[in-house]
């Protein structure tokens, strides 16, 4: 059956204005389409992101902090651009820029990156919800939890070629069955930092991450035994971002920030992740007002880490 474009836009507006019917956490965020993936080079620079509508940039103010009610931008600030592409590219893209008063990259072991300045990303591509904690193999099949950190060390099995990201697997951190999804052509990441010689303890730093990746409805031991997610217009996927600033005086996290509509348990339970709506090229302006009227006024009250 052929469906009109007007009908699709109407459905999208319905999702945004009545997000609780499909968005498990009650809010839907925009996921604009990449007009031409061939024009994007994954190098940690955003000089090929000028197509991205500024009104869809996620700001620090769109996040809540688990540690305190307000975060001074001079202490820790960031922006994110999140996008999608249809087949044949069929990937999701992220560019983020982070500024921090003090950089903490203390641990070489990526399994301890949650104690450093880093980003945790959780993905539930088929929007099915359920556990992704990773203590059981089936949880890794259902959804994935990834980390990214600047200044990645050399010589780590989970970080070939000093890759800035890895997949967290609680059941067995060094299980090799699924790590192929973190390799090209399914995953590509790069980063930049200023000053270039920045390291643990450097003050007033600015760094970036840029990546493109496939998503997986069902993860298996190989591409042939997996079900790759196929992006399409008005698609809805679960994506969770957790921005970690770990330079609390005396040790510990200073800030642990989640996108509004998310929850501190989103790294365990995919039902607690925010929804992202895939907006096709040409419809950004049509639904922009509805998106922001819904999200900006949404009070998630998620500083409580309850179930």
N, C-alpha and C positions, 0 to 999 in steps of 0.2 A: 504494500500500500504506500502510495506517495504521500508524504507529510509536508505541508506547506512550511515555509520559513517563519511565517507569522505564528503558526501553531507552536513551533519550537521555541520562539522567543517567549510566547505566553507561558509555556511550561517552565522555562528557565526563571521567569519572573515569579511564578508560583513557588518554585523551590526556594528562591531567595526570601520571599515574603513570608513563607510558611515553612521555614527550614526544618522545624522539629519533626515533620512527617518523614523525612528521609535522612536528615543530618542528625546523627545520634547525639551530638553535643549541642544541637540547636542553632548553629550558625554556618553559613557557607561563604567561602572566600573565593576570589576570582583566580582563574588559571587561564590567562590569555594564550592564544595560539602563536607560535613562532611563524612568521610569514614565509621565511625561506631558511631552513636549517643549514643549507650549504654555505650561508654567509657567516655562520657562527664558528669561531675557532676557540676551542677550550684551552685558554692560556692564562686565566686569572685576570683578564682585563675586560672591561665592559664597553670598549670602543665599538663593538658590533652589537650592542643592545640599544641603540638609539631609537629603534622601532617600538620599544616598550613604553606603553602609556604611563606617564608619571603617576596618574591617580591610582594605579594598581600596585605601586611599590609598597611593600609592607614595611612599616616603620617600627621603631622601638616602642612607640606609644600604642601600637596595636597588640602588644604583648603584656602579660601580667607577670609579676615577679613573685616567686614563692617565698622569698626571703624578706621582702619589705614592700611597702605600698607605692613607693616612688623611686625611680632610678634616675640619678643625675646624668644627663647626656655627656657631661665632661668626664664622668667616671667610666661609663660604658654605653656605647651607642651602636646602632647597626641599621642597615636596610637590606631587604631581600626582594629579588625579582624571581618569580616562579612562573614557568610556562610549560606548554606541551606542544607536541607535533604529531600529526596523523601519519599513518603509513605512507610511504615505505620507511621513513625515518623512525617514527613511532617511539618517541622518547619523551622524558620530562627533563626540563632544564632549570637550573638555579644559578643565580649570581647573587652573592652576598658580600657586603662590605661592612667590616667591623672596626670600630675604634675603641681603644682601651687605655686607661691611664697607666696600667702596669700589666705586662705580659707574663703569664705563668705557663710555661711549657717545661715542666720539671721532669716528667716521666718519659723515658724512652719506650717502655712497654706500653703498647696501645691499649692493653686491657685496663690500664689505669688512667686513660685519657679523661674519664669522667671526673677525675680530680684536678684536671688542668683546664685552661681556657680552651673550650672546644664547642662543637655543635653536635647534638644528637638528633638524628632524623629517623622517624618511624614511618613505615609505609604499609598500607593495606589496600592493594590495587583494586581488588574486586569488591571493596566496600562491604565485605561480609561480616566484619567484626570478629570478635573472639580473641583468644589469648595469642600473644606473640612474644611471650616472656623469654622463650628460648631454652627453657630447662628440659623440654621434650622436643624431639625431632619434628613432630607434627606442628608445633608452634612456629618453627622456622619455615615450614612449608606454607603456613597460613599468612605470615607477614614478617617483615624484616626490620631490624634495628641497626642503623648505621651511625658511624661517628666520623667527624672530620676535625682535623687540627692543623694549625699552621706549624711550620718548622718541623716536619716529620723527620725522625731519626733514620739513619742508615742501619742496615744489618738486622732488621726485624722481619721475621718470616711472614707476618701478616701485612707487611708494607713493602712489597717488591718495588724496587726503583724509587724508594722513598715516597711511595704513594701517600697522599694526604688523607685517605679514608680507608675504613675497613668495616666489615660486618661483624657485629657482636653476637656471639653464639654461646649462651650460658651453658648449654648441655655439654659442650666440649669446645673451648675457644679455638683449638687448633685442628678441628675437624675439617678436612679438605673437601668434603663432599659438595658443599655449596659455594665455595669461595670463587668459583668461576664467574659468578654474576658480578664480581668486582673487577673483572678484567675486560679489556677491549675485545670485541666491539660493544659490549653490553654496559660498560661503565667507563667513564673518562672524567678525571678531575685534575684541576691545577689550582695553584694559589700564588699570591704575591704578597709581599710585606714591605712596609716602610717603617723605620729605616731598614735597608737590606740586610744589615748585619745583626738585626734584632735577635735576641735570645731570651732565656729565662731571666726575668727581672727588668728587662728594658722598659722604659717608661714612654708614654705618649706614642703608641704604635697604631698603625692602621694596616689591616690586612684583608685579603679577599679570598673567597672560594668561588670557583666556577665549575659546574659539572653538567654532563648529560648522562642519562642512564635509561635503560629499559626498566619497565615494571613487570612484576610477575604475579598473575592470579594464583598460580600454584607453582611452588618451587620444587624442582627435582635435582637429581644428581648431574643432569646435563640439559642443554637446551631441548633435546628431543624428548626428554621425560618431564619437561616443564610446560606450563601454559603461560605464554607471554601475554600480558595485558595489551589489548588493542585500543588505543585512544580514538575517540570519535567526538563529534560535536555534542556538547551538553553532557558529556561524560561526568560522573561524580566519583571521586576517589578520596580515600583517607590519606592525609599526610600530616604528620606531626613534627613540629620544630621545637627544640629545647636549646636555648642559648645559655651557655655556661660561662660565667666569669668567676674564676677561682682564686683571686688574689686577696682574700680576706686576711687582714692582719692577724698573725698567729696561726693561720692555716684554715682550710675549709673553703666552701663556696661563698662568695659574696652575693652573687645573683644567679638565679635559676629561673629563666624566663620562658613562658609558654604563650603561644598564639592564643588570643581570646577565642573561646570555644573549644580549646583543648583542656587538658587535665594532667596533673602530675602522674596519673596512672596510665597515660597514653602509651608509655613504653612497655606496658604489660598487657593492656587490654585495648584492642583496636577500636572498640566502641567508643572510647574516650578521645579519639583523635578528631580534629576539625575536618570538615568536608571542603573539597576544592572542586569547583565547577569549571569544566573545560569550555571556554568561550571561543567560538570560531572567529576568524578574521572578519572584521567589518561590523561586529556587533558589540564592540567594547562600549561605545557611547550609549547605545540603546539601553543597556542594563546597568550602567555605572551608578546612576542615582539610587536605584533599588538596592544594589549591593551595599553601598555605603550607608544608606539609611538603616539597613538591617544590622550591619556589623558594628558600626561606630557606636550605636546606642545599645548594643548588646552587653548586658551585665552578667558575666558568667559566674562571678563569685567563686572562682576556682582556687583561691589561695588555700582553701581547706583541702587537704590531701585525702579526704575520705573516699570510700569506694564508689 
